[in-house]
């Protein structure tokens, strides 16, 4: 049996036509002046590759000299460095075409012009694709659009389109070809990129609006991202001819199956929406949950990021914040009262001790003066008179342990300066004569 009989006739015809076009193009190059131009293009490519090292070192050195460059500027430095060979080849090829066009007949610089056009088209495609945040989609757009512009400039566009369209899979009345997939990825990628750009613009305006609370800002930003990105994907798929109605039944069946396995995920998503709506916590709040104490860095769809004083970042599921007991130190205001316990000797005047304790607390930097500290006796211990010192701060995000330590140190210095002693438990051991006469002690 002939192997070609096992190949789909549509694919076979498209492949044969594309190969025929390629053969005609190669034969058209077998002219002396065109071969000279091909050799010139190869020389320009080698020259661009050699000059790339020099230009890359210059660019890297310039970036290092300017340490204050923004993140987006550094990103473009990296993008330009990676496309340096193509940039140099584009410049050299257009300069060569311009010189040859001036000194000789136009036909003797035609291939140089084609190479320069391909180079600048590929450069534009590469730079535009870098705006797409998703790496996979960016690469698909780069290769798909790159092959398309090269085929268009060389006149192979009809053959390439026919070949890609012939690579198809049919499910009943639904036909999915390689051309449709590539179109969908390119169009959807470009629309998603535009949606992300609009999202960043809207996000900046929302965050600068002082009339919107932090939690509502997060909710508005998330809703904007979902609406714009989801709309871009839907429009992109519809634009290239995808029939999305057939996916409704499939998505419903998948949703039922995933619903049982993703109960926790869904619970966290719903809990996140509840947190944003009831404004119980917001970015910047200081919270305590179990042994975790820190401030909220960001609110996510599934978890809340809490950063502690030692730099650790805890990702706490939203469900735990809804169902568990959370201490929000800055929910309605930023005032926090702290209690310190200490004791002094029975020989010290308790009235003086209270006055000195309040004076010591007020000497600490972060202790509020308008909410005056108070000191009370709370009991008579075995070795000391026990006191409680209460004071207020308004910046819990700056830490609680450090301000407690500062006040304890101020108490130590103040008591030492005024002769107030801080007792410690003492035990007295009394020996009761000769142990040999003790009837309770036996022979060893």
Buried (B, 14 or more C-beta within 10 A) or exposed (E): EEEEEEEEEBBBBBBEBBEEBEEEEEEEEEEEBBEEBBEBBEEBBEEBEEBBEEBBEEBEEEBEEEEEBEEEEEEEBEBBBEBBBBBBBBBBBBEBBBEBBEEEEEEBBBBBBBBBBBBBBBBEBBBBBBBBEEEEBBBBBBBBBBBBBBBBBBEBBEBBBBBBBBBBEEEEEEEBBBBBBBBBBBBBBBBBBEBBEBBEEBBEEBBEEEEBEBBBBBBBBBEBBEEBBEEBBBEBBEEBEBEEEEEEEEEEEEEEEEEEEEEEBEBBBEBBBBBBEEEBBBBEBBBBBEEEBBBBBEBBBBBBBBBBBEEEEBEBBBBBBBEEEBEBBBBEEBBBEBEBEBBBEEEBEEEEBBBBBBBBBBBBEBBBEEBEBBBEBEEEEEEBBBBBBBBBBBBBBBBBEEBBEBBBEBBBEBBEEBEBEBBEEEEEEEEEEEEEEEEEEEEE
